[in-house]
């Protein structure tokens, strides 16, 4: 097998791993900037309406329980039940939708996550992270055309979002548009050098460009930034394979 075909085979084998690598890093940012919410059984608020959440100690207490379960106990399934209570109590509370979407993403319930993020865009149409969530959920369902639309809209609102650039790069790479994906990955890295996922995808792009030395650097950087991540074993495997390719030159 030639080096070129070996590199391409490595790239196709690793592609799915690179895509899933994005989820946690991309959407954890939603915790700090999410807005108002509701439940699947509730009527959908009009996108034209603007709502500021009213003080609600009961709602906030349930949210705090959900956040503890999701971020500290690492129990997204139980946190989902808490966030559903929140959005049933206050259908306009976008933060509840955002964290419900994040929990569903961690459970790999892609369509449920998509619904939650779409509801967040309805109650907060100016929240770019809600559209990142929609795009990420659509990426996982291989609905790349719709994902691209949502992510480009997010970048129109916030061109400096590393997460949106990375998710859009995932979309483009999944459809074989490597040349278009590369600038978005590079922008994501420039905006947030400590964001591990873009380095993995950039490594994959370098494999497509038949540049194993540059690919090795990106995968090593990815592993340095997230040495204990769920994808660390696959990253280590890629590093070993790339070192083997380089040693045989």
BABAKOL-82580 format. One line per 3 residues: their letters; for each residue x, y, z of N, C-alpha, C, O. Coordinates in steps of 0.05 Angstrom, whole numbers. Each point is the difference from the previous one (the first is absolute). Layout:
a> X/Y/Z/X/Y/Z/X/Y/Z/X/Y/Z; ...
This chain:
xxx> 17/-24/0/-17/24/0/18/25/0/19/1/15; -25/18/-32/15/25/-1/-5/17/24/-21/-3/13; 39/22/-7/-4/18/22/-25/16/-4/-15/5/19
xxx> 9/4/-44/-23/16/-5/-26/-16/7/-17/11/13; 15/-35/-23/-24/-15/6/-2/-7/30/-23/-1/10; 45/-3/3/0/-6/28/-10/24/16/-17/-3/18
xxx> 26/27/-25/-9/24/13/-30/5/-4/-14/7/18; 5/-12/-43/-28/4/-5/-18/-20/15/-21/7/10; 31/-31/-7/-15/-20/15/-1/8/29/-21/-4/13
xxx> 43/14/-2/0/10/27/-20/22/4/-15/1/20; 13/17/-39/-18/23/2/-29/-10/1/-15/10/17; 7/-28/-35/-27/-9/-1/-7/-16/26/-22/2/10
xxx> 41/-17/0/-5/-15/25/-4/18/23/-17/-6/17; 31/29/-16/-1/17/23/-21/22/-2/-6/14/19; -7/-11/-42/-17/23/-5/-23/2/20/-5/21/11
xxx> -8/-44/-5/-23/1/19/10/8/28/-14/14/14; 37/-24/-7/11/7/27/5/30/2/-7/12/21; 18/-1/-41/5/29/0/-26/15/3/-1/20/16
xxx> -20/-28/-29/-25/15/1/-12/-2/28/-9/21/11; 8/-44/1/-12/-2/27/17/14/21/-11/9/20; 36/-5/-25/18/13/19/-10/28/7/6/10/21
xxx> -21/2/-39/-8/28/4/-21/4/21/-1/22/12; -16/-41/-6/-25/5/14/3/15/26/-11/21/4; 26/-33/15/2/11/26/12/28/0/-11/19/12
xxx> 33/-16/-26/14/26/0/-17/21/-13/0/23/9; -14/-30/-30/-16/20/-14/-23/11/17/-4/24/0; -10/-41/14/-25/8/12/2/6/30/-19/10/12
xxx> 41/-17/1/2/7/28/-1/30/5/-9/9/21; 17/6/-42/-1/29/2/-29/10/4/-4/22/10; -16/-39/-17/-28/9/3/-7/4/29/-19/15/5
xxx> 33/-27/13/-7/3/29/-1/29/8/-17/8/16; 36/8/-25/3/27/10/-18/20/-14/-4/22/10; -6/-28/-35/-15/20/-15/-26/-10/-11/-8/9/-22
xxx> -6/-26/35/-25/-9/-11/-23/15/12/3/11/22; -27/-9/-35/-22/16/9/-25/-15/10/3/-15/20; -27/18/-32/-25/-8/11/-12/-26/-11/9/-7/-22
xxx> -28/-8/35/-7/-27/-8/-28/-11/1/-19/14/8; 15/-41/-17/-26/-14/0/2/-30/-4/22/-10/-2; -45/-4/1/0/-29/-4/-13/-8/-26/-14/16/-12
xxx> 19/-40/3/-11/-9/-26/-30/3/-1/-11/4/-22; -2/-6/45/-29/1/0/-11/29/0/-23/4/-4; 42/15/8/-9/28/2/-3/13/-27/13/-8/-19
xxx> -31/28/17/-2/15/-26/25/15/-6/14/9/19; -7/-7/-44/25/13/-8/-4/30/1/-19/11/-12; 36/4/26/-2/29/0/6/12/-27/15/-11/-16
xxx> -26/34/11/4/14/-26/28/11/-1/10/12/19; 5/-17/-41/27/10/-3/2/30/2/21/11/7; -43/3/-13/1/29/0/-1/12/28/8/23/5
xxx> -17/-39/14/-2/9/28/27/1/13/18/-16/-5; -15/36/23/25/2/15/-8/-3/29/-19/13/10; 33/-30/4/-7/-6/28/24/0/18/20/-12/-7
xxx> -22/26/29/20/-2/20/-10/-18/23/-22/4/10; 38/-24/-2/-9/-18/20/-7/14/26/16/17/10; -39/-23/2/-7/11/25/14/-15/23/6/-23/-3
xxx> -2/37/25/13/-14/23/-18/-24/9/-24/3/2; 36/-25/3/-14/-24/8/18/-18/16/15/-16/-11; -16/19/38/18/-17/16/-5/-30/-4/20/-15/1
xxx> -45/7/-6/-5/-28/-4/13/-10/-26/12/-21/0; -15/36/-21/12/-7/-26/30/-1/3/13/-18/-10; -1/38/23/29/2/3/10/-24/16/22/-9/-5
xxx> -37/1/25/9/-23/16/0/-26/-17/19/-16/3; -39/13/-20/0/-24/-17/22/1/-20/13/-20/-6; -8/44/-5/23/4/-19/26/-8/14/17/-13/-12
xxx> -13/22/36/24/-5/14/4/-31/4/22/-10/-1; -44/-3/7/2/-30/2/8/-12/-26/17/-18/-1; -30/27/-21/7/-10/-26/29/5/-8/13/-18/-10
xxx> -3/42/16/28/6/-6/19/-17/16/20/-10/-10; -27/6/36/17/-17/16/1/-29/-11/22/-12/-1; -45/2/-7/-1/-27/-11/16/-2/-26/14/-20/-5
xxx> -16/41/-11/13/-1/-27/30/4/2/16/-14/-12; -8/35/27/28/8/-1/17/-12/23/24/-4/-4; -36/-2/27/16/-10/22/-3/-30/4/19/-15/4
xxx> -44/5/-7/-5/-28/3/3/-15/-26/1/-25/0; 0/39/-22/3/-12/-27/-22/-20/-5/5/-22/-9; -30/30/15/-23/-16/-3/-20/14/-18/-20/11/10
xxx> 25/-10/-36/-18/15/-18/-28/-10/0/-19/16/-4; 15/-42/7/-27/-11/-1/-18/11/22/-23/8/-5; 34/-6/30/-16/11/22/-3/30/-3/-20/12/7
xxx> 41/1/-19/-2/29/-3/-22/7/-20/-13/21/2; 9/-38/-22/-22/5/-20/-26/4/14/-16/18/-8; 10/-35/27/-26/2/14/-3/26/14/-22/11/1
xxx> 44/0/11/-1/25/14/-5/23/-20/-16/18/5; 31/-19/-28/-3/22/-19/-28/0/-13/-11/21/-7; -1/-45/4/-27/-2/-10/-20/13/20/-19/13/-9
xxx> 24/-16/34/-17/13/20/2/30/-2/-20/15/1; 45/-5/-6/4/29/-2/-15/11/-24/-14/20/3; 16/-32/-26/-13/11/-24/-30/-3/1/-15/15/-13
xxx> 6/-35/28/-29/-2/3/-10/22/19/-22/11/-4; 38/-4/23/-7/21/19/1/28/-14/-17/17/5; 37/-14/-21/4/26/-14/8/-5/-29/23/-3/-7
xxx> -43/2/-11/5/-6/-29/18/21/-14/8/-5/-22; -2/27/36/16/21/-12/29/0/10/16/18/-7; -9/-37/23/26/0/13/21/-14/-17/2/-25/1
xxx> 12/40/-17/18/-11/-20/23/-16/11/9/-18/-13; 1/26/37/22/-15/12/-8/-29/4/16/-18/-3; -42/13/10/-9/-27/4/2/-16/-26/8/-23/0
xxx> -16/36/-23/2/-14/-26/29/-6/-7/6/-22/-9; 11/41/15/28/-3/-8/13/-24/15/13/-16/-12; -18/15/38/12/-21/16/-14/-27/-5/12/-21/2
xxx> -38/22/-8/-14/-25/-8/13/-10/-26/5/-24/-3; 0/42/-16/13/-8/-25/28/-12/5/7/-20/-13; 8/32/30/27/-10/6/-1/-28/13/15/-18/-7
xxx> -34/15/26/-3/-27/12/-8/-21/-20/10/-22/0; -28/29/-18/-9/-19/-21/23/-6/-19/2/-23/-10; 16/42/5/23/-5/-17/19/-20/14/11/-18/-13
xxx> -8/21/39/18/-18/14/-12/-29/0/15/-19/1; -41/18/-2/-13/-26/-1/-2/-11/-29/-9/-22/-5; 19/38/-14/-1/-6/-28/-29/-3/-10/-6/-16/-18
xxx> -12/31/30/-28/2/-9/-1/24/-19/-10/22/8; 19/-26/-32/5/23/-18/-26/15/-7/0/25/1; -22/-39/-7/-24/14/-8/-12/15/23/-11/22/-3
xxx> 12/-33/27/-10/14/24/17/25/6/-10/20/7; 36/-23/-11/18/23/3/-7/22/-20/-1/24/6; -3/-32/-31/-7/19/-21/-25/15/8/-1/25/-3
xxx> -20/-39/13/-25/13/8/5/21/22/-10/22/-2; 26/-30/22/5/19/22/15/25/-10/-8/22/8; 28/-25/-24/14/23/-10/-17/17/-19/2/25/1
xxx> -19/-38/-17/-18/16/-17/-19/16/17/-7/23/-8; -3/-34/30/-18/15/17/15/24/12/-11/21/4; 37/-25/3/16/22/10/2/22/-20/0/24/7
xxx> 3/-31/-33/1/21/-21/-26/15/-2/0/23/-9; -22/-36/16/-26/13/-3/-4/21/23/-11/21/-4; 19/-29/28/-4/19/22/23/20/2/-3/22/12
xxx> 26/-29/-24/22/19/-1/12/-1/-28/22/-11/-4; -35/24/-15/10/-1/-28/26/14/-4/13/-3/-20; -4/19/40/26/13/-2/22/-15/15/22/11/4
xxx> -27/-36/4/21/-15/14/15/-18/-19/-10/-20/-9; 35/28/1/15/-15/-20/7/-28/9/2/-18/-17; 1/13/43/7/-26/10/-23/-20/-4/5/-24/-3
xxx> -29/34/3/-23/-18/-5/2/-11/-28/-6/-24/-4; 14/40/-15/3/-9/-28/24/-18/-3/0/-18/-16; 21/22/32/22/-19/0/-10/-28/10/7/-20/-12
xxx> -24/20/32/-11/-25/10/-17/-14/-21/3/-24/-4; -19/40/-10/-16/-12/-22/18/-12/-21/-4/-23/-9; 25/38/1/18/-10/-20/15/-25/8/3/-18/-16
xxx> 5/17/41/14/-24/10/-18/-24/0/8/-22/-8; -33/25/18/-19/-22/0/-6/-10/-28/-2/-24/-5; 0/43/-14/-5/-8/-28/24/-14/-12/-3/-18/-16
xxx> 27/27/23/24/-14/-9/0/-29/8/6/-18/-16; -14/13/41/0/-28/9/-21/-17/-13/1/-24/-1; -21/37/-11/-21/-14/-15/6/0/-30/-17/-8/-16
xxx> 40/18/9/10/1/-28/-18/17/-18/-2/-4/-24; -11/24/36/-16/19/-15/17/25/-4/-4/20/13; 23/-23/-31/21/20/-2/-9/26/-13/10/22/7
xxx> -29/-23/-25/-10/24/-13/-14/18/21/5/24/1; -22/-36/16/-14/16/20/20/9/22/-2/22/10; 22/-39/-4/20/8/20/16/24/-10/5/19/15
xxx> 2/-19/-40/16/22/-11/-16/26/2/11/21/6; -37/-22/-12/-16/24/1/-1/11/29/3/24/4; -7/-42/15/-2/9/28/27/12/10/0/20/13
xxx> 21/-33/-21/27/9/10/9/26/-14/12/17/13; -19/-14/-38/7/25/-14/-16/23/13/10/22/2; -35/-27/5/-16/20/14/12/8/27/1/23/7
xxx> 9/-44/7/14/6/26/24/18/-4/5/18/15; 11/-24/-36/24/16/-5/-7/28/-10/16/18/4; -39/-15/-16/-9/27/-8/-4/17/26/6/24/0
xxx> -16/-37/21/-5/14/25/25/4/16/4/20/13; 14/-40/-14/25/1/15/22/-13/-16/5/-24/2; 9/40/-18/21/-10/-17/25/-10/16/17/-14/-12
xxx> -16/20/37/23/-7/16/-5/-25/18/13/-3/20; -31/-13/-28/-6/-24/15/17/-24/-9/-4/-9/-23; 22/0/39/16/-23/-7/-17/-25/-4/5/-16/-18
xxx> -26/13/35/-17/-23/-2/-15/-1/-26/-2/-21/-13; -9/44/4/-15/1/-25/19/-6/-24/-8/-14/-18; 32/26/19/19/-6/-22/6/-30/-1/2/-12/-22
xxx> 3/0/45/7/-28/1/-24/-17/-10/4/-19/-16; -28/24/25/-23/-15/-8/-4/2/-30/-7/-19/-14; 10/43/3/-3/4/-29/22/-15/-15/-5/-12/-21
xxx> 29/11/32/21/-15/-13/-7/-30/0/5/-14/-20; -17/4/42/-9/-28/0/-20/-5/-22/1/-20/-14; -20/39/11/-20/-3/-21/13/-2/-28/-7/-18/-16
xxx> 25/36/11/13/1/-26/18/-24/-5/0/-11/-22; 14/3/43/17/-24/-3/-16/-25/-6/8/-17/-15; -31/15/28/-17/-23/-3/-10/-3/-29/-6/-22/-9
xxx> 4/44/-5/-9/-1/-28/24/2/-19/-4/4/-24; 28/-9/34/24/-1/-17/11/27/-8/17/2/-18; -27/20/30/9/27/-8/23/8/18/-2/19/16
xxx> 24/-34/-18/23/4/18/12/28/-3/8/12/21; -6/-2/-45/12/26/-4/-16/22/13/11/20/10; -38/-23/-10/-17/20/13/0/-4/31/-3/19/15
xxx> 7/-43/-6/0/-6/28/25/12/14/-1/9/22; 24/-11/-36/25/7/12/1/28/13/9/3/22; -18/18/-37/1/27/12/-17/2/26/8/15/18
xxx> -30/-29/-17/-16/1/25/13/-14/23/-2/10/23; 16/-32/-29/14/-13/22/23/18/10/4/3/24; 10/8/-43/23/18/7/-10/24/16/14/9/19
xxx> -37/1/-26/-11/23/15/-8/-9/28/4/15/19; -16/-39/-17/-7/-10/27/24/-2/18/-1/6/23; 23/-16/-34/25/-3/15/11/27/8/10/4/22
xxx> -11/15/-41/10/27/6/-16/13/22/11/14/17; -37/-18/-17/-18/12/20/3/-13/27/-3/13/21; 8/-39/-21/3/-15/25/20/-22/-3/-7/-23/-6
xxx> 33/29/11/21/-20/-4/-2/-24/18/12/-21/-5; -27/24/27/-3/-22/20/-24/-18/-6/-6/-18/16; -7/22/-39/-23/-16/-8/10/-24/-15/10/2/-22
xxx> -12/-26/34/14/-24/-10/-12/-9/-27/15/-8/-18; -41/8/16/-13/-12/-23/10/10/-27/5/-16/-18; -2/43/14/9/10/-26/27/-11/-8/6/-4/-24
xxx> 12/-2/44/26/-11/-7/-3/-28/-12/15/-7/-19; -34/-9/29/-5/-26/-11/-10/2/-29/9/-15/-18; -28/33/13/-10/3/-27/21/11/-19/1/-7/-23
xxx> 15/26/34/22/10/-17/20/-21/-7/10/-1/-22; -6/-18/40/17/-23/-6/-11/-16/-22/15/-10/-18; -41/6/18/-13/-15/-21/2/14/-27/4/-13/-21
xxx> -6/39/22/3/16/-25/28/-3/-11/4/-2/-24; 16/2/42/28/-3/-9/4/-28/-12/16/-3/-19; -30/-17/29/2/-26/-11/-11/0/-29/12/-12/-18
xxx> -34/26/14/-11/3/-27/20/14/-18/2/-6/-24; 14/25/35/20/14/-16/26/-16/-2/19/10/-12; -19/-35/23/24/-17/-1/24/13/13/22/0/-10
xxx> -28/12/34/21/13/16/0/-12/27/-10/11/20; 22/-36/-17/-1/-14/25/15/14/23/-8/-3/23; 29/18/-29/15/14/21/-18/21/13/-1/2/25
xxx> -13/14/-41/-18/20/11/-23/-13/15/-9/10/20; -1/-32/-32/-22/-14/13/8/-11/28/-15/2/19; 39/-12/-17/10/-10/25/1/22/21/-8/-4/23
xxx> 18/27/-31/1/23/19/-28/6/10/-3/5/24; -17/-4/-41/-27/7/9/-12/-21/19/-12/7/20; 16/-33/-27/-11/-20/18/15/0/27/-13/-5/21
xxx> 39/10/-21/14/1/25/-9/24/17/-2/-2/24; -4/24/-37/-10/23/14/-28/-6/11/-6/8/23; -10/-21/-38/-27/-8/9/2/-17/25/-15/4/19
xxx> 33/-24/-19/3/-18/22/12/15/25/-8/-5/22; 25/24/-27/11/16/22/-22/16/14/0/2/24; -18/9/-40/-21/17/11/-22/-17/14/-13/10/18
xxx> 9/-34/-27/-21/-17/11/10/-28/3/-10/-19/-14; 29/14/32/13/-26/2/-19/-22/11/5/-24/-5; -26/31/18/-18/-20/12/-27/0/-13/-19/-11/11
xxx> 16/23/-34/-25/1/-14/-9/-27/-10/15/-19/-2; -41/18/-4/-11/-26/-9/13/-10/-26/-1/-24/-6; 12/43/-10/12/-8/-25/30/-3/1/13/-5/-20
xxx> -2/7/44/29/-2/3/12/-26/-11/21/1/-13; -34/-24/17/12/-24/-12/2/0/-30/20/-9/-11; -41/20/-2/2/2/-29/21/20/-9/14/-4/-20
xxx> -12/26/35/21/20/-7/28/-12/3/17/4/-17; -13/-20/38/26/-13/4/5/-19/-23/23/-3/-9; -43/-11/0/3/-19/-22/9/15/-26/17/-9/-14
xxx> -30/32/10/7/16/-24/29/9/2/15/0/-20; -7/9/44/28/10/3/19/-23/-5/21/4/-14; -26/-28/23/17/-23/-4/2/-6/-30/22/-6/-10
xxx> -44/6/-4/0/-6/-28/15/21/-16/14/-6/-19; -18/32/26/15/21/-14/30/-2/5/15/4/-18; -8/-11/42/29/-3/6/11/-23/-17/23/1/-9
xxx> -38/-22/6/9/-22/-16/4/8/-30/20/-8/-12; -39/23/2/2/10/-27/26/17/-4/14/-3/-19; -10/21/38/24/18/-2/26/-16/4/20/7/-13
xxx> -20/-27/29/25/-15/4/7/-17/-24/23/-7/-4; -43/1/-13/5/-17/-23/7/17/-25/4/-11/-22; -3/37/25/7/16/-24/30/-2/-6/9/13/-20
